[in-house]
Amino acid sequence: MSAAGRRWGRRQRALLWGVLLAALEAAWGQLRYSVPEEMPKGSFVGDVAKDLGLQLPEFSDRGVRIVSEGRTQYFVLHGKTGYLVTAERIDREQLCRLLEKCVLRCELIVEGEMKFYEIEVEITDINDNAPTFRETEKELRVSELTAPGSRFPLREAQDADSGRNSLQSYELSGDEHFSLAVQAGPGGDQRPELVLAKALDREEAAFHELVLRASDGGDPARTGTAHIHVTVLDANDNAPVFSQAEYTVRVPEDVPVGSVLVTVTATDADEGLNGHVKYSFHKISDRAAELFHLDSDTGEISVKDHLDFEKISSHELEVQAHDGGELSDTAKVVITVTDVNDNVPEISVRSALSSISEDAPPGTVIALLHVQDRDSGASGEVHCSLDRDIPFRLQSSQGSYYSVVTARELDREQVSEYNVTVRA
């Protein structure tokens, strides 16, 4: 069987598993499906009507619709078939860049019955990204007195895919003077290091050209390359040393742009060019590179864009101090963003009645509301209330849902219309 055939088979099995799982969970008021990313608009996600045990004529007559949490509607309901389908092509890496598991949530509202069902759709990864290096050309200056066995950290490759489709291995090609070692980082990531395998002789060779190749585990595998240009120099026998191995700082998310968060410091015992220390980011995510600036001369790390606790609450960076001879040291910087109350509660009416009979019994639902606040902790705790002296009350439903229900019998001859205000 061809590779394309195997991939098609895996997609079909994944969709079949999602359908079977959805049938088991429908009885609990929740449907779960799974669909690969990058599927065309209108692709099948799940048979909602079948999983809820509703007939198609009955299904369409009950005012069934799909409501999503965010502004973008990723799924729609096909009224003629009762199928949940994609509303647009979904890019997993764009939606869930920092998450291992990508799940989109929406609700199915049955207006005729004042019911709702939670739907979770897991977006699975396909190998649509190759490993890439932030630096495709690396200039390395090494003293000819450097002892064999010395190691030089290299920039890691980045791969937006997950699981087996993400970065799996490195390979070095070049000459006999250098080899490659890969160390496991604290989070399980692979950190490539260039190892001097044989003593250098500047008179014999002043330059060495190497190629570092990164490969993922896809079928077929995707690769990315970086070229390393090594210049052989004379002695520089002291490397910079940071004052501490790890710097930590906590800042509120509303810290002004331009504020200095922390200053990293390294010293070098050499004199002249070999003792002049410069600073640079050694490991930093694309988003962190947009948020933070490092002064190469002073080591000051400052904010260059607005922070948002709700998007990313913690950043881990690695800073490198290097001298004029390219000897270096690295230190870790952890920036924790704390929450401030910068989001107001949001109330959305998911379903509501425009009229009600005066003989409706107490407890009749007239509206279904969803209330949320994107802040965390006490700032994200929402309390709802109604005006007093009206024949209605709030009733807490599942999760962040509330129902507005009648509190007593109504009398049209006394009051024929109410304006109900809900405050969060």
Secondary structure, 3 states (H helix, E strand, C coil): CCHHHHHHHHHHHHHHHHHHHHHHHHHHCEEEEEEECCCCCCCEEEEHHHHCCCCHHHHHHCCEEEEECCCCCCEEEECCCCEEEECCCCCHHHHCCCCCCCEEEEEEEEHHHCEEEEEEEEEECCCCCCCEECCCEEEEEEECCCCCCCEEECCCEECCCCHHHCEEEEEEECCCCEEEEEEECCCCCEEEEEEECCCCCCCCCCEEEEEEEEEECCCCCCEEEEEEEEEEECCCCCCCEECCCEEEEEEECCCCCCCEEEECCEECCCCHHHHCCEEEEEECCHHHHHHEEECCCCCEEEECCCCCCCCCCEEEEEEEEECCCCCEEEEEEEEEEECCCCCCCEEEEEEECCCCCCCCCCCCEEEEEEEECCCCHHHHCCCCEECCCCCEEEEECCCCEEEEEECCCCCCCCCCCCCCCEEC
